[in-house]
C-alpha cells in the first residue's frame, strides 16, 4: 500500500517540474550592493597644462544611513610606468542635493571624509577632484586610478569594495 505522504511529495515534485519548464517558478533576485562607488570624468582627453574633473559618486542602496566612508585613490600600475606623465589633484568639491561645497583631502589619503556625514538611504554624494596635468607632462599616455572603499551603516553593518577603476584620461599633444 502506498503512503499518502509519498503521493503528495510526488505531486509536488511534478508541479515544481512543470513550473520550472514553463518559467513560472519563483526566481532568485539579487539584492543590490548596500553601497556602490562609481566614477566619471569630464573628458576622455586633455593636453599638457589642461585639467580634467574626476567625479566619484557613492550611492546608499541600503535601508540605513551611511555613517562613515573611507576611500583611497591610487594611480594604476600602467600610469606609474610612465614617469613622464606629470599631474596632481588641485581641487575638490562635494555635491549634494543642497548644492556644492569645497572639500579637502585631495590625494591618496582618506577621501571618504569628503562625502560629508550621513548619506541617507537612496541618496548619493559626489566628490569631484580636479586633475591638473603639468604643462611639461609627457604625451600619448593614459592616466588612470583605482580605488577601494569601506562604508559603515547605522545598523552596525559595513561593506567594503574594490578595486573600482576610473575611466582613463589620455594626455594628447597638439
TORPA-268698 format. One record per residue (C-alpha): x, y, z; residue in three letters; residue number from 0. Coordinates in pm, whole numbers. Example, Ala and Ser with C-alpha at 12.3 -4.5 7.8 and 13.67 -1.06 7.14 Angstrom:
residues 2
xx 1230 yy -450 zz 780 aa ALA i 0
xx 1367 yy -106 zz 714 aa SER i 1
//
This chain:
residues 174
xx 0 yy 0 zz 0 aa UNK i 0
xx 130 yy 343 zz -96 aa UNK i 1
xx 170 yy 607 zz 166 aa UNK i 2
xx -36 yy 930 zz 124 aa UNK i 3
xx 282 yy 1123 zz 210 aa UNK i 4
xx 467 yy 975 zz -88 aa UNK i 5
xx 172 yy 1060 zz -316 aa UNK i 6
xx 182 yy 1427 zz -202 aa UNK i 7
xx 558 yy 1450 zz -248 aa UNK i 8
xx 525 yy 1305 zz -597 aa UNK i 9
xx 254 yy 1557 zz -688 aa UNK i 10
xx 460 yy 1846 zz -551 aa UNK i 11
xx 766 yy 1730 zz -749 aa UNK i 12
xx 566 yy 1706 zz -1074 aa UNK i 13
xx 412 yy 2051 zz -1016 aa UNK i 14
xx 754 yy 2207 zz -945 aa UNK i 15
xx 898 yy 2049 zz -1261 aa UNK i 16
xx 612 yy 2184 zz -1477 aa UNK i 17
xx 651 yy 2534 zz -1333 aa UNK i 18
xx 1027 yy 2528 zz -1391 aa UNK i 19
xx 987 yy 2412 zz -1752 aa UNK i 20
xx 746 yy 2693 zz -1833 aa UNK i 21
xx 950 yy 2956 zz -1647 aa UNK i 22
xx 688 yy 3020 zz -1383 aa UNK i 23
xx 897 yy 2910 zz -1087 aa UNK i 24
xx 999 yy 3186 zz -850 aa UNK i 25
xx 1339 yy 3316 zz -944 aa UNK i 26
xx 1610 yy 3428 zz -709 aa UNK i 27
xx 1666 yy 3800 zz -731 aa UNK i 28
xx 1997 yy 3952 zz -630 aa UNK i 29
xx 1975 yy 4244 zz -393 aa UNK i 30
xx 2180 yy 4546 zz -495 aa UNK i 31
xx 2501 yy 4609 zz -304 aa UNK i 32
xx 2431 yy 4819 zz 6 aa UNK i 33
xx 2660 yy 5092 zz -132 aa UNK i 34
xx 2814 yy 5144 zz -474 aa UNK i 35
xx 3102 yy 5363 zz -590 aa UNK i 36
xx 3105 yy 5490 zz -948 aa UNK i 37
xx 3336 yy 5719 zz -1143 aa UNK i 38
xx 3306 yy 5963 zz -1432 aa UNK i 39
xx 3540 yy 6212 zz -1596 aa UNK i 40
xx 3465 yy 6543 zz -1763 aa UNK i 41
xx 3664 yy 6436 zz -2067 aa UNK i 42
xx 3848 yy 6139 zz -2213 aa UNK i 43
xx 4141 yy 6351 zz -2328 aa UNK i 44
xx 4337 yy 6657 zz -2225 aa UNK i 45
xx 4663 yy 6826 zz -2321 aa UNK i 46
xx 4966 yy 6921 zz -2112 aa UNK i 47
xx 4859 yy 7216 zz -1897 aa UNK i 48
xx 4493 yy 7106 zz -1909 aa UNK i 49
xx 4254 yy 6986 zz -1643 aa UNK i 50
xx 4001 yy 6706 zz -1614 aa UNK i 51
xx 3740 yy 6661 zz -1342 aa UNK i 52
xx 3720 yy 6315 zz -1186 aa UNK i 53
xx 3383 yy 6259 zz -1017 aa UNK i 54
xx 3326 yy 5982 zz -762 aa UNK i 55
xx 2972 yy 5904 zz -650 aa UNK i 56
xx 2881 yy 5686 zz -355 aa UNK i 57
xx 2518 yy 5570 zz -354 aa UNK i 58
xx 2345 yy 5431 zz -46 aa UNK i 59
xx 2127 yy 5137 zz -162 aa UNK i 60
xx 2079 yy 5017 zz 197 aa UNK i 61
xx 1776 yy 5092 zz 415 aa UNK i 62
xx 2003 yy 5254 zz 680 aa UNK i 63
xx 2215 yy 5569 zz 678 aa UNK i 64
xx 2582 yy 5554 zz 583 aa UNK i 65
xx 2764 yy 5698 zz 885 aa UNK i 66
xx 3124 yy 5659 zz 776 aa UNK i 67
xx 3312 yy 5619 zz 448 aa UNK i 68
xx 3680 yy 5551 zz 392 aa UNK i 69
xx 3812 yy 5568 zz 36 aa UNK i 70
xx 4159 yy 5556 zz -115 aa UNK i 71
xx 4261 yy 5652 zz -467 aa UNK i 72
xx 4586 yy 5548 zz -630 aa UNK i 73
xx 4729 yy 5553 zz -984 aa UNK i 74
xx 4703 yy 5231 zz -1184 aa UNK i 75
xx 5018 yy 5031 zz -1247 aa UNK i 76
xx 5034 yy 5143 zz -1612 aa UNK i 77
xx 5011 yy 5507 zz -1503 aa UNK i 78
xx 5306 yy 5461 zz -1267 aa UNK i 79
xx 5513 yy 5316 zz -1551 aa UNK i 80
xx 5510 yy 5650 zz -1735 aa UNK i 81
xx 5736 yy 5881 zz -1530 aa UNK i 82
xx 5698 yy 6149 zz -1800 aa UNK i 83
xx 5328 yy 6191 zz -1712 aa UNK i 84
xx 5307 yy 6470 zz -1455 aa UNK i 85
xx 4979 yy 6550 zz -1281 aa UNK i 86
xx 4831 yy 6646 zz -946 aa UNK i 87
xx 4491 yy 6680 zz -782 aa UNK i 88
xx 4439 yy 7054 zz -736 aa UNK i 89
xx 4078 yy 7093 zz -627 aa UNK i 90
xx 3792 yy 6914 zz -457 aa UNK i 91
xx 3417 yy 6979 zz -441 aa UNK i 92
xx 3132 yy 6790 zz -269 aa UNK i 93
xx 2796 yy 6792 zz -448 aa UNK i 94
xx 2474 yy 6709 zz -266 aa UNK i 95
xx 2108 yy 6784 zz -327 aa UNK i 96
xx 2168 yy 7111 zz -137 aa UNK i 97
xx 2447 yy 7229 zz -371 aa UNK i 98
xx 2825 yy 7219 zz -396 aa UNK i 99
xx 3088 yy 7299 zz -132 aa UNK i 100
xx 3469 yy 7278 zz -127 aa UNK i 101
xx 3628 yy 6976 zz 39 aa UNK i 102
xx 3978 yy 6874 zz 143 aa UNK i 103
xx 4200 yy 6568 zz 130 aa UNK i 104
xx 4278 yy 6561 zz -241 aa UNK i 105
xx 4526 yy 6277 zz -255 aa UNK i 106
xx 4556 yy 5908 zz -187 aa UNK i 107
xx 4462 yy 5981 zz 174 aa UNK i 108
xx 4116 yy 5928 zz 322 aa UNK i 109
xx 3880 yy 6072 zz 62 aa UNK i 110
xx 3580 yy 5932 zz 248 aa UNK i 111
xx 3556 yy 6229 zz 479 aa UNK i 112
xx 3483 yy 6444 zz 177 aa UNK i 113
xx 3144 yy 6277 zz 122 aa UNK i 114
xx 3006 yy 6453 zz 426 aa UNK i 115
xx 2847 yy 6279 zz 719 aa UNK i 116
xx 2536 yy 6067 zz 693 aa UNK i 117
xx 2421 yy 5958 zz 348 aa UNK i 118
xx 2051 yy 5870 zz 385 aa UNK i 119
xx 1903 yy 5560 zz 217 aa UNK i 120
xx 1854 yy 5605 zz -158 aa UNK i 121
xx 2073 yy 5916 zz -177 aa UNK i 122
xx 2412 yy 5982 zz -330 aa UNK i 123
xx 2708 yy 6207 zz -265 aa UNK i 124
xx 2954 yy 6310 zz -537 aa UNK i 125
xx 3311 yy 6426 zz -479 aa UNK i 126
xx 3480 yy 6586 zz -779 aa UNK i 127
xx 3859 yy 6609 zz -788 aa UNK i 128
xx 4028 yy 6838 zz -1039 aa UNK i 129
xx 4319 yy 6663 zz -1209 aa UNK i 130
xx 4577 yy 6915 zz -1334 aa UNK i 131
xx 4820 yy 6788 zz -1598 aa UNK i 132
xx 5154 yy 6972 zz -1583 aa UNK i 133
xx 5250 yy 7190 zz -1878 aa UNK i 134
xx 5571 yy 6989 zz -1920 aa UNK i 135
xx 5400 yy 6649 zz -1895 aa UNK i 136
xx 5470 yy 6375 zz -2144 aa UNK i 137
xx 5215 yy 6292 zz -2411 aa UNK i 138
xx 5030 yy 5994 zz -2554 aa UNK i 139
xx 4988 yy 5821 zz -2222 aa UNK i 140
xx 4684 yy 5735 zz -2012 aa UNK i 141
xx 4628 yy 5850 zz -1655 aa UNK i 142
xx 4402 yy 5617 zz -1458 aa UNK i 143
xx 4327 yy 5541 zz -1096 aa UNK i 144
xx 4178 yy 5267 zz -883 aa UNK i 145
xx 4000 yy 5292 zz -552 aa UNK i 146
xx 3899 yy 5085 zz -252 aa UNK i 147
xx 3620 yy 5193 zz -21 aa UNK i 148
xx 3469 yy 5096 zz 311 aa UNK i 149
xx 3130 yy 5216 zz 440 aa UNK i 150
xx 2961 yy 5171 zz 778 aa UNK i 151
xx 2585 yy 5191 zz 821 aa UNK i 152
xx 2370 yy 5300 zz 1116 aa UNK i 153
xx 2257 yy 4938 zz 1170 aa UNK i 154
xx 2620 yy 4846 zz 1258 aa UNK i 155
xx 2682 yy 4664 zz 928 aa UNK i 156
xx 2959 yy 4752 zz 686 aa UNK i 157
xx 3069 yy 4685 zz 330 aa UNK i 158
xx 3398 yy 4712 zz 151 aa UNK i 159
xx 3458 yy 4714 zz -221 aa UNK i 160
xx 3720 yy 4750 zz -484 aa UNK i 161
xx 3921 yy 4782 zz -670 aa UNK i 162
xx 3694 yy 5016 zz -862 aa UNK i 163
xx 3866 yy 5166 zz -1168 aa UNK i 164
xx 3822 yy 5518 zz -1301 aa UNK i 165
xx 3787 yy 5597 zz -1671 aa UNK i 166
xx 4132 yy 5676 zz -1812 aa UNK i 167
xx 4226 yy 6020 zz -1940 aa UNK i 168
xx 4458 yy 6032 zz -2241 aa UNK i 169
xx 4714 yy 6314 zz -2248 aa UNK i 170
xx 4745 yy 6429 zz -2609 aa UNK i 171
xx 4995 yy 6664 zz -2770 aa UNK i 172
xx 4864 yy 6913 zz -3024 aa UNK i 173
//
